[in-house]
Amino acid sequence: MKKQAKGAMAFLFLGGIMATSGVVIGVPGIQPHIPPEDIDAVNPADSYPLEERARYCGTGSASSTPYVKEFAIPTPCTQPLGIVADGQGNIWFAETNTGNLAKFITTNGTFKEYVNPSWPGGARSMMWGMEYAPDGSVWYTDDRFNSVWKFSTLDERYTRFNLAESGEDLLPQRIELVGSQLIVNDFIGNNLVLFDPTQGSSSVTYVAVPPPISPAVTAEFAVDDDNNVWYTNWQGTQPGLLVRFDQDEYYAVIGSTGADSVEIGQFVTTFSLPPDLFTPNGIAITGGLIWMADTSSSLFFSFDPITEQFTRYITAPPQQSTYGNHTGLTFEPISRPYWMEADNLNRIVFNEHNANNIAVFDPQKQSLTEYHIPSKNPFWADCDPGTGLSIDDCGLAQIFDIALDGSNIWFTEWVENNIGVVDTTVALPFEILLDSAEVTIPQEESLVVTYTVIPASEGVVTPILAPADPRMTAFLAGPDTITLGSEPVTISVSISAAGVPAGTYNVLLGAQHPDIATSKYLTVTVQ
């Protein structure tokens, strides 16, 4: 597969995902720009024709909210992607349009960029994953050259490890240091790669766990308390598999038999994904549950390895500013949850790509807080009302990676040339209190439930009402907007189980402010 074809395929596969919601089909010019192979750009913006620079290089200045602060990268049009915190006050990120790494020093708010002397002039790559190692090295993936790179922060040297020495075309994506080895998912090559970081770069060897199904893709992975590697193998057009790889048993057999290789498939266990989970890109593990993000919808799922049961959750609907809808083609906007991480409080953190949000889900409290990112690029949504000029505060920043650093969540904005941080310690402007966390509704009947918005400050909010299962309907019994003052506000909701099979479902109830949304999940049992 040629490099340009691979880039376009990855762009479309990774979610359309990489553009906006369904409106993209009706908006011309959304397809990715693929520069010529021989570009020699002095300024990174030169990689794009003048008429496309706003779309890929940014349209505004760094901004902030009470919860989010953005920082503009001094070099224009770097297109930041993979990001990681080193635990020492530094945030490292990859510049996909320059081939360089950069460091943001949080103590003084300055940037430092490190030129990669081995990088061809004008080349671009999607560097989806980044990891910081205890020896002071930063590891990251490179899909353009089928490689994993190591940058030593001690001597500032780059080393490239080619994962495709036999000429095959891969797409190394996410990367994580687990024990003494690096794990990488090869998205297009459809393998899970286990890589020894101590080997030399002249001859690279690694263990490749083959896919249970093919053709398909291998997406993000996570490691549980028993050192099993969990990941998804999906096709996009039909349900795929959740995969568990017992790496300890694999290495034990290798060590005891002395064999150079064994049949890896015997150490793999698979579980069929739900029929409505088509593109599970992100995955994380906490509380003994496997969590997955579905980039084709507004859904995310949990999986219990003991009961082998999946539970469906939903995010708040995207704000209209993220999709515009001036052509009227977006009938059901979706948030597209993307990558996932588990933080030190056992919460699940994920980016909602099409909602321009960073979300924090607390499984214990069954609460969801969604932080809205202020910067938006109008060329990635339906923001032109027909005048040829985009309206203000419309579009997407293309938030493609997140990194946890204590209570802070760092992120990159691929088309706004910013990095940013969410401070999760800032007090929320209101709290959601459910009158009851669980209700039961007989089949074919309905029930009115109430919840309360308890304000900490004044403001105007929009109620959130979102059943996780489309077969369940819910209606708001009140105004579409609420003005918060000093007193709590009670909201009534009618939930119908007409045509809903017996079972347990989640309904998201909450309130949306332009800067933040907070909600809780009501458990509804239909019997």
C-alpha positions as CSV (number, residue, x, y, z in Angstrom):
1,M,0.0,0.0,0.0
2,K,1.4,3.4,-1.0
3,K,2.0,6.0,1.8
4,Q,-0.6,8.4,0.5
5,A,-3.2,5.7,0.2
6,K,-2.4,4.5,3.7
7,G,-2.7,8.0,5.1
8,A,-6.1,8.4,3.5
9,M,-7.3,5.0,4.7
10,A,-6.2,5.7,8.2
11,F,-7.9,9.1,8.2
12,L,-11.2,7.5,7.2
13,F,-10.9,4.4,9.4
14,L,-9.9,6.3,12.6
15,G,-13.2,7.5,13.1
16,G,-14.6,9.9,9.9
17,I,-14.5,9.8,12.0
18,M,-11.8,12.2,11.9
19,A,-14.0,14.9,10.5
20,T,-17.3,15.8,12.1
21,S,-20.6,14.1,12.3
22,G,-22.8,12.8,9.5
23,V,-22.7,16.4,8.0
24,V,-19.3,15.7,6.6
25,I,-20.8,13.8,3.7
26,G,-22.6,16.9,2.6
27,V,-19.8,19.4,3.1
28,P,-17.3,19.7,0.3
29,G,-13.5,19.8,0.9
30,I,-13.4,17.8,4.1
31,Q,-11.1,15.1,2.8
32,P,-7.5,15.2,4.1
33,H,-4.9,17.1,2.3
34,I,-2.0,14.8,1.4
35,P,1.1,16.8,0.4
36,P,3.5,15.7,-2.4
37,E,6.2,13.3,-1.4
38,D,9.0,15.7,-2.2
39,I,7.9,18.9,-0.4
40,D,10.8,20.9,1.1
41,A,9.0,23.2,3.5
42,V,11.0,25.7,5.5
43,N,7.9,26.9,7.4
44,P,5.6,24.0,8.5
45,A,2.6,25.9,7.1
46,D,4.2,25.6,3.6
47,S,3.1,22.0,3.6
48,Y,-0.4,23.3,2.7
49,P,-1.5,25.6,-0.1
50,L,-2.4,29.0,1.1
51,E,-6.2,28.4,0.8
52,E,-6.0,25.3,3.1
53,R,-3.8,26.7,5.8
54,A,-6.6,27.9,8.1
55,R,-8.2,24.5,7.9
56,Y,-5.0,22.7,9.0
57,C,-2.9,25.3,10.8
58,G,-5.5,27.1,13.0
59,T,-8.0,30.0,12.9
60,G,-7.7,31.7,16.2
61,S,-5.7,32.4,19.4
62,A,-5.5,30.1,22.4
63,S,-8.4,30.6,24.8
64,S,-9.6,29.5,28.2
65,T,-12.6,28.8,30.4
66,P,-12.8,28.5,34.2
67,Y,-11.9,24.8,33.7
68,V,-9.7,24.7,30.6
69,K,-6.5,26.7,29.6
70,E,-5.0,26.5,26.2
71,F,-1.4,27.3,25.2
72,A,-0.4,28.4,21.6
73,I,2.6,26.6,20.2
74,P,5.1,29.2,19.0
75,T,6.0,27.5,15.7
76,P,3.0,27.7,13.4
77,C,1.2,24.7,11.9
78,T,3.0,22.0,13.9
79,Q,-0.2,19.9,14.2
80,P,0.4,18.4,17.6
81,L,-0.9,14.9,18.3
82,G,0.6,12.4,20.7
83,I,1.1,13.8,24.2
84,V,2.5,12.5,27.5
85,A,3.4,14.0,31.0
86,D,6.8,13.0,32.5
87,G,5.7,13.6,36.1
88,Q,8.4,16.2,36.5
89,G,6.5,19.3,35.3
90,N,7.0,18.7,31.6
91,I,4.5,17.9,28.9
92,W,5.9,16.3,25.8
93,F,4.1,16.1,22.5
94,A,4.7,15.2,18.8
95,E,4.5,17.7,16.0
96,T,3.1,15.7,13.1
97,N,3.8,18.4,10.5
98,T,7.5,18.8,11.5
99,G,8.6,15.4,12.7
100,N,9.9,17.0,15.9
101,L,9.1,16.6,19.6
102,A,8.3,19.5,21.8
103,K,8.2,20.1,25.5
104,F,6.0,22.4,27.5
105,I,7.4,23.4,30.8
106,T,4.5,23.9,33.2
107,T,6.4,25.8,35.8
108,N,7.1,28.8,33.6
109,G,4.7,28.2,30.6
110,T,7.4,28.0,28.0
111,F,7.9,25.7,25.0
112,K,11.1,24.0,23.8
113,E,11.2,22.2,20.4
114,Y,13.8,19.5,19.5
115,V,14.7,19.2,15.8
116,N,14.8,15.6,14.5
117,P,17.9,15.6,12.2
118,S,16.8,12.3,10.6
119,W,13.4,13.6,9.6
120,P,12.9,14.3,5.8
121,G,12.0,17.8,5.0
122,G,8.3,18.4,4.4
123,A,7.3,14.9,5.6
124,R,4.3,14.5,7.8
125,S,3.1,11.6,9.9
126,M,0.3,10.8,12.3
127,M,2.1,10.1,15.6
128,W,-0.8,8.7,17.6
129,G,0.9,7.3,20.7
130,M,3.5,8.6,23.2
131,E,5.0,7.1,26.3
132,Y,7.5,8.4,28.9
133,A,10.0,5.8,30.4
134,P,11.7,6.0,33.8
135,D,15.2,6.3,32.1
136,G,14.2,9.7,30.7
137,S,13.3,8.6,27.2
138,V,10.2,9.5,25.2
139,W,8.8,6.8,22.9
140,Y,6.3,7.5,20.2
141,T,4.8,5.9,17.1
142,D,5.2,7.1,13.5
143,D,2.8,5.8,10.8
144,R,4.5,7.4,7.9
145,F,7.7,5.4,8.3
146,N,6.2,2.3,10.0
147,S,8.4,3.1,13.0
148,V,8.7,3.6,16.7
149,W,11.0,6.4,17.8
150,K,13.0,6.9,21.0
151,F,14.0,10.4,22.1
152,S,16.5,10.6,25.0
153,T,15.8,13.6,27.1
154,L,19.3,13.3,28.6
155,D,21.4,13.6,25.4
156,E,18.6,14.9,23.1
157,R,19.1,12.1,20.5
158,Y,16.6,10.5,18.3
159,T,16.7,6.7,17.5
160,R,14.3,5.1,15.0
161,F,13.2,1.5,15.2
162,N,11.7,0.2,11.9
163,L,8.9,-2.3,12.5
164,A,8.5,-3.1,8.8
165,E,12.0,-4.3,7.7
166,S,10.5,-6.8,5.3
167,G,8.7,-4.0,3.4
168,E,5.1,-4.5,4.7
169,D,3.1,-1.4,5.4
170,L,2.0,-0.9,9.0
171,L,0.3,1.7,11.2
172,P,1.8,1.7,14.6
173,Q,-0.6,3.7,16.7
174,R,-0.8,3.6,20.6
175,I,2.2,2.8,22.7
176,E,2.6,1.9,26.4
177,L,5.5,0.7,28.6
178,V,4.4,-2.4,30.5
179,G,7.0,-3.8,32.7
180,S,10.2,-4.2,30.7
181,Q,8.5,-4.1,27.3
182,L,6.7,-1.7,25.0
183,I,3.3,-2.7,23.6
184,V,2.1,-1.1,20.3
185,N,-1.1,-1.8,18.3
186,D,-0.5,-2.0,14.6
187,F,-3.8,-0.6,13.4
188,I,-3.7,-1.5,9.7
189,G,-1.3,-4.5,10.0
190,N,-3.9,-5.8,12.5
191,N,-1.4,-7.1,15.1
192,L,-0.6,-6.4,18.7
193,V,3.2,-5.8,18.9
194,L,5.3,-6.6,22.0
195,F,8.6,-4.8,21.7
196,D,11.9,-5.0,23.7
197,P,13.0,-1.4,24.2
198,T,16.6,-2.3,25.1
199,Q,17.4,-3.8,21.7
200,G,19.5,-1.9,19.1
201,S,17.9,-0.2,16.2
202,S,19.9,-2.0,13.5
203,S,17.9,-5.2,13.7
204,V,14.5,-5.0,15.3
205,T,12.6,-8.0,16.6
206,Y,9.2,-8.2,18.3
207,V,6.4,-10.5,19.1
208,A,3.3,-10.0,17.0
209,V,0.0,-11.3,18.3
210,P,-2.1,-12.2,15.2
211,P,-5.7,-11.1,14.8
212,P,-8.6,-13.4,15.6
213,I,-10.5,-12.0,12.6
214,S,-9.3,-10.6,9.4
215,P,-9.6,-8.3,7.5
216,A,-10.0,-6.0,10.5
217,V,-8.0,-3.5,12.6
218,T,-6.4,-3.8,16.0
219,A,-7.2,-0.8,18.2
220,E,-6.1,0.6,21.5
221,F,-5.1,-1.8,24.4
222,A,-5.0,-1.8,28.2
223,V,-3.4,-4.1,30.8
224,D,-5.4,-5.5,33.7
225,D,-4.1,-6.4,37.2
226,D,-3.2,-9.9,36.1
227,N,-1.0,-8.6,33.3
228,N,-3.5,-9.6,30.6
229,V,-3.6,-7.4,27.5
230,W,-7.1,-6.4,26.4
231,Y,-7.8,-4.9,23.0
232,T,-10.4,-4.8,20.3
233,N,-10.4,-6.3,16.8
234,W,-13.0,-4.6,14.7
235,Q,-14.1,-4.3,11.1
236,G,-16.4,-1.2,11.2
237,T,-19.2,-2.7,9.2
238,Q,-20.1,-5.5,11.6
239,P,-19.5,-6.3,15.3
240,G,-15.9,-7.4,16.1
241,L,-14.2,-8.9,19.1
242,L,-12.9,-8.0,22.5
243,V,-9.6,-9.8,22.9
244,R,-7.6,-10.9,26.0
245,F,-4.0,-12.0,25.5
246,D,-2.4,-13.8,28.5
247,Q,1.1,-12.6,28.0
248,D,2.5,-14.1,31.2
249,E,1.4,-17.6,30.2
250,Y,2.8,-17.1,26.8
251,Y,6.2,-16.1,28.1
252,A,6.1,-18.9,30.7
253,V,5.7,-21.5,27.9
254,I,8.4,-19.9,25.9
255,G,10.7,-20.0,28.9
256,S,10.0,-23.6,29.9
257,T,10.1,-25.2,26.4
258,G,13.0,-23.2,25.0
259,A,11.1,-23.0,21.8
260,D,11.7,-20.0,19.6
261,S,8.0,-19.7,18.9
262,V,4.7,-21.2,19.8
263,E,1.1,-21.0,18.6
264,I,0.1,-17.6,20.1
265,G,-3.5,-18.2,19.4
266,Q,-3.8,-20.6,22.3
267,F,-3.1,-17.7,24.7
268,V,-5.9,-15.5,23.2
269,T,-9.5,-15.5,24.4
270,T,-12.2,-13.6,22.5
271,F,-15.6,-12.1,23.4
272,S,-18.1,-11.0,20.8
273,L,-18.8,-7.2,20.9
274,P,-22.4,-5.9,21.1
275,P,-24.1,-5.4,17.7
276,D,-24.1,-1.6,18.1
277,L,-20.4,-1.3,19.1
278,F,-18.8,-0.9,15.6
279,T,-15.6,1.1,16.1
280,P,-14.2,0.6,19.7
281,N,-11.0,2.7,19.4
282,G,-10.4,3.6,23.0
283,I,-10.1,1.1,25.9
284,A,-9.3,1.4,29.6
285,I,-9.5,-0.8,32.7
286,T,-10.6,0.1,36.2
287,G,-12.6,-1.5,39.0
288,G,-12.2,-4.9,37.4
289,L,-14.2,-3.7,34.3
290,I,-13.1,-3.2,30.7
291,W,-14.3,0.1,29.3
292,M,-14.5,0.9,25.6
293,A,-15.3,4.0,23.5
294,D,-17.3,3.7,20.4
295,T,-16.2,6.3,17.8
296,S,-19.2,5.7,15.6
297,S,-21.7,7.0,18.1
298,S,-22.1,8.8,21.4
299,L,-21.8,5.5,23.3
300,F,-19.2,3.9,25.6
301,F,-19.4,0.5,27.1
302,S,-18.3,-1.5,30.1
303,F,-17.6,-5.3,30.1
304,D,-17.5,-7.5,33.1
305,P,-15.0,-10.4,32.5
306,I,-16.8,-12.5,35.2
307,T,-20.3,-12.2,34.0
308,E,-19.3,-11.5,30.4
309,Q,-22.0,-8.8,30.3
310,F,-21.7,-5.5,28.5
311,T,-23.4,-2.3,29.8
312,R,-24.1,0.7,27.5
313,Y,-23.6,4.3,28.5
314,I,-24.1,7.5,26.5
315,T,-22.6,11.0,26.6
316,A,-24.5,14.3,26.4
317,P,-25.4,15.4,22.9
318,P,-22.8,17.7,21.3
319,Q,-23.5,21.4,21.5
320,Q,-24.6,22.9,18.2
321,S,-21.5,25.1,18.1
322,T,-19.4,21.9,17.3
323,Y,-21.4,20.9,14.2
324,G,-23.1,24.2,13.1
325,N,-25.7,22.5,11.0
326,H,-26.3,25.5,8.7
327,T,-27.1,23.2,5.8
328,G,-29.6,21.2,8.0
329,L,-27.9,17.9,7.2
330,T,-27.0,16.8,10.8
331,F,-30.1,15.2,12.1
332,E,-28.6,13.3,15.0
333,P,-25.2,14.8,16.1
334,I,-22.9,12.4,17.9
335,S,-20.0,13.0,20.2
336,R,-17.7,10.2,19.0
337,P,-15.8,9.1,22.2
338,Y,-12.2,8.3,21.1
339,W,-9.3,7.4,23.4
340,M,-9.6,6.3,27.0
341,E,-7.4,6.4,30.1
342,A,-8.0,5.4,33.8
343,D,-6.9,8.1,36.3
344,N,-5.6,7.7,39.8
345,L,-9.1,8.0,41.2
346,N,-10.3,5.1,39.2
347,R,-12.2,7.4,36.8
348,I,-12.4,7.0,33.1
349,V,-11.2,9.9,31.0
350,F,-11.8,10.2,27.3
351,N,-12.0,12.7,24.5
352,E,-15.3,13.3,22.8
353,H,-13.9,14.0,19.3
354,N,-17.1,15.5,17.7
355,A,-18.3,17.3,20.8
356,N,-15.0,19.1,21.4
357,N,-15.0,17.8,24.9
358,I,-12.9,16.0,27.5
359,A,-15.1,13.7,29.6
360,V,-14.5,12.3,33.1
361,F,-16.7,9.4,34.1
362,D,-16.8,8.2,37.7
363,P,-18.0,4.6,37.9
364,Q,-18.6,4.8,41.6
365,K,-20.8,7.9,41.5
366,Q,-22.2,7.0,38.1
367,S,-21.5,10.6,37.1
368,L,-20.2,12.2,33.9
369,T,-18.5,15.6,33.7
370,E,-17.8,17.0,30.2
371,Y,-15.4,19.9,29.8
372,H,-15.9,21.9,26.7
373,I,-12.7,23.0,24.8
374,P,-13.0,26.7,23.7
375,S,-11.0,26.7,20.5
376,K,-12.8,25.6,17.3
377,N,-11.8,25.4,13.7
378,P,-14.9,26.1,11.5
379,F,-13.5,24.2,8.5
380,W,-14.3,20.9,10.3
381,A,-18.0,21.5,10.7
382,D,-21.0,22.9,8.9
383,C,-20.3,26.5,10.0
384,D,-21.0,28.5,6.7
385,P,-24.5,29.9,6.7
386,G,-24.2,30.4,2.9
387,T,-22.3,33.6,2.9
388,G,-18.9,32.0,2.3
389,L,-17.8,33.2,5.8
390,S,-17.9,31.0,8.9
391,I,-19.8,32.1,12.0
392,D,-17.9,32.6,15.2
393,D,-17.5,29.9,17.8
394,C,-18.2,27.0,15.5
395,G,-16.2,23.9,14.6
396,L,-13.8,21.4,16.1
397,A,-10.2,21.6,17.3
398,Q,-9.5,18.0,16.5
399,I,-8.6,16.8,20.0
400,F,-6.7,13.7,19.2
401,D,-4.9,12.7,22.3
402,I,-5.0,13.1,26.1
403,A,-2.4,12.7,28.9
404,L,-3.1,12.4,32.6
405,D,-1.0,14.3,35.1
406,G,-2.5,14.0,38.6
407,S,-5.7,16.0,38.6
408,N,-4.9,17.6,35.2
409,I,-5.8,16.3,31.8
410,W,-3.5,17.5,29.0
411,F,-4.6,17.4,25.4
412,T,-3.6,18.4,21.8
413,E,-5.5,20.4,19.2
414,W,-4.4,19.0,15.9
415,V,-5.9,21.8,13.7
416,E,-5.6,24.7,16.1
417,N,-1.9,24.4,16.9
418,N,-2.5,24.4,20.7
419,I,-2.1,22.2,23.6
420,G,-4.3,22.6,26.6
421,V,-5.1,21.4,30.1
422,V,-8.3,20.6,32.1
423,D,-8.1,21.2,35.8
424,T,-10.5,18.8,37.3
425,T,-10.1,20.3,40.8
426,V,-12.0,23.4,39.9
427,A,-15.5,23.4,41.6
428,L,-18.4,22.7,39.3
429,P,-21.0,25.4,38.8
430,F,-23.9,23.1,39.7
431,E,-24.5,19.6,41.0
432,I,-27.0,17.0,39.8
433,L,-29.0,15.1,42.4
434,L,-31.2,12.2,41.3
435,D,-34.3,11.6,43.4
436,S,-33.6,7.9,43.0
437,A,-30.6,6.2,41.4
438,E,-32.7,3.2,40.2
439,V,-36.3,2.9,39.0
440,T,-38.4,0.0,37.6
441,I,-40.9,0.4,34.7
442,P,-43.3,-2.3,33.6
443,Q,-43.1,-3.1,29.9
444,E,-45.2,-0.9,27.6
445,E,-45.7,1.6,30.5
446,S,-44.1,5.0,31.4
447,L,-42.9,6.7,34.5
448,V,-42.2,10.3,35.5
449,V,-39.0,10.8,37.4
450,T,-37.4,14.0,38.8
451,Y,-33.9,15.2,39.4
452,T,-32.5,18.4,40.9
453,V,-30.0,20.9,39.7
454,I,-28.3,22.5,42.7
455,P,-26.5,25.7,41.6
456,A,-23.2,27.0,43.0
457,S,-23.4,30.1,40.8
458,E,-25.9,31.8,38.5
459,G,-26.2,30.9,34.9
460,V,-28.3,29.5,32.1
461,V,-28.2,25.8,31.4
462,T,-29.9,23.3,29.1
463,P,-31.3,20.1,30.6
464,I,-29.6,16.8,29.5
465,L,-31.9,13.9,28.8
466,A,-30.3,10.9,26.9
467,P,-31.3,7.3,27.0
468,A,-28.4,5.0,26.2
469,D,-30.7,2.6,24.3
470,P,-32.5,4.1,21.3
471,R,-35.5,1.9,21.9
472,M,-36.3,3.8,25.1
473,T,-37.8,7.2,24.8
474,A,-37.8,10.1,27.3
475,F,-39.4,13.5,27.2
476,L,-38.7,16.7,29.1
477,A,-41.7,18.0,31.0
478,G,-40.6,21.7,31.1
479,P,-38.6,24.4,29.4
480,D,-35.6,23.8,27.1
481,T,-33.5,26.2,29.1
482,I,-33.3,26.9,32.8
483,T,-32.0,30.0,34.6
484,L,-30.1,29.1,37.7
485,G,-30.2,31.4,40.7
486,S,-29.6,30.6,44.4
487,E,-32.3,27.9,44.7
488,P,-32.3,24.3,43.5
489,V,-34.3,23.6,40.4
490,T,-36.3,20.4,39.9
491,I,-36.7,18.9,36.5
492,S,-39.3,16.3,35.5
493,V,-38.8,13.6,32.9
494,S,-41.2,11.1,31.4
495,I,-39.6,7.8,30.4
496,S,-41.4,5.3,28.3
497,A,-40.8,1.5,28.1
498,A,-43.1,1.0,25.1
499,G,-41.5,-1.5,22.8
500,V,-38.5,-1.9,25.1
501,P,-37.4,-5.5,25.9
502,A,-37.1,-6.5,29.5
503,G,-33.6,-5.6,30.8
504,T,-31.6,-2.9,32.5
505,Y,-30.8,0.4,30.8
506,N,-29.1,3.7,31.6
507,V,-30.6,7.2,31.1
508,L,-28.3,10.2,31.4
509,L,-29.8,13.1,33.3
510,G,-28.1,16.4,33.9
511,A,-27.5,20.0,32.7
512,Q,-25.3,21.6,30.0
513,H,-23.6,25.0,30.4
514,P,-21.6,26.4,27.4
515,D,-18.3,25.6,29.3
516,I,-19.2,22.3,31.1
517,A,-21.9,19.6,31.4
518,T,-22.4,17.4,34.4
519,S,-24.9,14.5,34.6
520,K,-25.7,11.3,36.4
521,Y,-26.9,7.9,35.1
522,L,-30.4,6.7,36.1
523,T,-30.6,2.9,36.1
524,V,-33.9,1.8,34.6
525,T,-35.1,-1.7,34.9
526,V,-37.8,-2.8,32.4
527,Q,-39.8,-5.8,33.5
